[in-house]
């Protein structure tokens, strides 16, 4: 991930008013994590699985603050149950920022299922999402996701395409 894309993500998070980021490290976003950890305006929480991150983000929302869950798209499968309970059951939104592992151009056989299952899962959960393939769209997409999620009391996702993260 280029430094310019990292800067766009951080700018988007700040413009959306995010003060906490939960993440499970992912090799496609490896340049983003140290930059987030070094940022004095955003508290980072490393999680052991994406479901835990979703739950923490929900708790942050309950405290009146904004949080983002940053993960590889494979983490969507691991976080489905907490997302269903919080979003469908309680109206607690979680905004996710995901790398698009398995996007066209992927060269790891094991990552292909991540790309094949992400969009059907998002659609099945009725989670609106935007796949971003241009750096100049990152900041606005993050802001749009937070605006929608916090208005609808439901989840939203921004997916950074392979062209952004590779």
Secondary structure, 3 states (H helix, E strand, C coil): CCHHHHHHHHHHHHHCCEEEEEECCCHHHHHHHHHHHHCCCCEEEECCCHHHHHHHHHHHHHCCCEEEEEEECCHHHHHHHHHHHHHHHHCCCCEEEEECCCCCCCCCHHHHHHHHHHHHHHHHCCCEEEEECCHHHHHHHHHHHHHHHHHHCCCEEEEECHHHHC
